[in-house]
Amino acid sequence: MRIGILTGGGDCPGLNAVIRAVVRKGEGVYGHNVVGFRHGWRGVLEGETVELTVSSTRGLLHRGGTILGTSRTNPYKTEGGVAAALDTLEREHIDALIAIGGEDTLGVAAKLGTEGINVVGVPKTIDNDLSATDVTFGFDTAVQVAVDAIDRLHTTAESHDRVMVCEVMGRHAGWIALYSGLAGGADVILIPEVPFDIDEVCRRITHRHGQGEAFSIVVVAEGAVPMAGTMATQSGELDDFGHVRLGGIGTMLAPEIEARTGYETRVTILGHVLRGGTPTAFDRILATRFGLEAVDATHEGDYGKMVALRGPDVVRVPIDDAVRELKTVPESLMQSASVFFG
Ligand code: F6P
């Protein structure tokens, strides 16, 4: 077989570990050829390929990012994109395509499946917002990077008697904010699932300081939104998949807190730092297990599936499930975490 592989959407730690596992088993055990497409669906549209072999994919396990490159190109939003993609796959004699991505990349893979392309999906995203899998690789690393940063903000906040606002990524799901905030001992955590009331945020901080503390840590998800009419915000541009570019809520929040409480308040936006660098051991192992299962599914001709973690097992689920529903933080989880706030 000739197996194509691509990484699409935002990069995340663990992508290279998937590529390595697919090649190691695909070529090393099954004797298949593996060819990488550069920059996600853009490489499929433009026919930009790179041959992948066991020897060319050595030393990748710990490397962040993706050796294939990535993009947010959507063939269904590009004129002639689908025809160009189908042409390339035929010209390259691709028998099956392994697409590694989030809801957007996997959504395109699912649609191409209906055009007769043999696809297998591998879920990735630091946001952990895919409902078909218990967890995505990249999330654990992002949380750990955020916790390390929050620990550091803690010591400087304490020295200067400041309120520190730390903004983290996560798009419209608050998983990174909630997990890093809980692990980092934040005093306030703001997530997109629960619109916040700026007066309540300030009340909690003031109450805490009234109890003798002189600093506070606020973790805010980039997608967090104030309750209607309580605070001004801005909106950004849309990408090829119609997603708004987020980021900046922390910058708006910090002066509001300072003005309303009188406590000196600073902001740190972690942004893409959460996506870079080496994956944690957990993410390396999950990514490796996903890669091995994806190549098994491909070898067995079990197409239209996405690999997923369910409890301790890596299983195969219909690829459509990946895009059916966004996995957001349940209210009950946020409720139990709130005992630590303020
Ligand atoms: O989906 C992953 C993610 O890092 C989100 O948390 C964030 O909103 C977005 O990607 C940023 O994307 P870009 O790489 O286009 O800045």
Boltz pocket constraint, residues with backbone or C-beta under 6 A from the ligand:
constraints:
  - pocket:
      binder: B
      contacts: [[A, 10], [A, 11], [A, 102], [A, 125], [A, 126], [A, 127], [A, 169], [A, 170], [A, 171], [A, 222], [A, 244], [A, 246], [A, 275]]
      max_distance: 6.0
